Amino acid sequence: MAEKSESHDLYALPGLRHGAPKAGFPEPEMLPQVAYEIVHDELMLDGVSRMNLATFCTTWVDDQARRLMNDSIDKNIVDKDEYPQTAELERRAVRMVADLWHAPDPATALGTSTTGSSEAAMLGGLAAKFRWRARGGTGTPNFVCGPVQVCWEKFARYFDVEIRQVPLRGDRLTLHPDDIAGFVDENTIMVVPTFGQTFTGLFEDVAGISRALDEIQTRTGLDIPIHVDAASGGFLAPFCAPDLEWDFRLPRVKSINASGHKTGLAPLGAGWAIWREAADLPAELIFDVDYLGGSMATFNLNFSRPGGQVITQYYDFIRLGRTGYRRVQQQIYRVARHLAAGVRHLGPFELIHDGDPRRGITAVSWTLRDGDPGFNLYDLSDRLRTRGWLIAAYPLPADREHETIMRAVLRHGFSVDMIDLLLADMGRGIAQLRENPRSAPLTRADVGGFTHSATAAVPTSNARGSGSRR
């Protein structure tokens, strides 16, 4: 009698004869290929990241970058004694970014890589708070900003700083220089212009805000610094709008944060915080540790973190250089303008940002014109989801929250051909919505049924993740 044997087919192995462990920590082990297949198959339910036009983050990297990430999977960037060359690549990258942003002396400028722009922003805010306190500041510190990403609300709450968020007025969509005087005082630690606003993609006028603060100092004696949140614009304007003054060319700009894993083209998990000069980063924020094999300085909110993203960012810098970054970023702007032209042609839309590199980042944002076309932007966003496209639809910030906009962020790896496919799906979706209009117009109560984030707004009964802004 033949001996009974188990099938060697993967899907007949014991671990796949029942559902994946979900309720608690599992007791039995399973073969690695079985565990891999369980996780791999579940991940098929995620969306296609390159069709996600709500996220600002990198969704395409080349094969060499993937190899470097794999080669660096075991490198802890905080352990500079064990991985001295990784630390050296970080130092080089800091000098390169400082040079890109016109620091007075890039060779001595202080900066650090971070896990993303949010951590970098908080480090810039903490430095401003410590400088204010060193000047004799007492009471509750505050900072002034326009419509900002949630990381600044977190900074205010976590570090006991008052956020003075200037409401939108009239047809304004950004913080304006003439808004500043009514919000600053002796406890203002910084003004934070956003160079690439989350909601619309527009640049705020950093140079104009700097001039306004110069005038305030002349009248009142208040010397208020600027921290620029260049999460997305910091790796665009230097190549595509180089004459636009927003960085350390303005003496009042003391620190800048940006995401390497957005327009810097690095994989997810890379950010940068750079200070104008060494005196702008208070020494109290720097810690020396000696329990990883040697004495080393650290001034990050996170401690142990992977080194692969910084290594790959350095690879991007030396592979592309200024010439390559200019070529890549200009092409993304061309793709954005192609989308803007298509949206304008489709019908009932008014463009807010059309992908002009002097006005904002590689994004397109729009709203519905006056009147009721039989659908709203949430309807259109939902319709596009059926084809795999994720495009953010959400209300504007305070004092204009009754207005809904859509915003599409264009990134490296998105081609004109993909835009044509998207526009065709938008046209079909609009036609379907017009053929099947809502039974009643959208009301404020309907809008209340949507959750707002920096990347998407969807009905709370059908909320899904849409990709991290930071």
Disulfide bonds with the S-S distance in Angstrom:
none
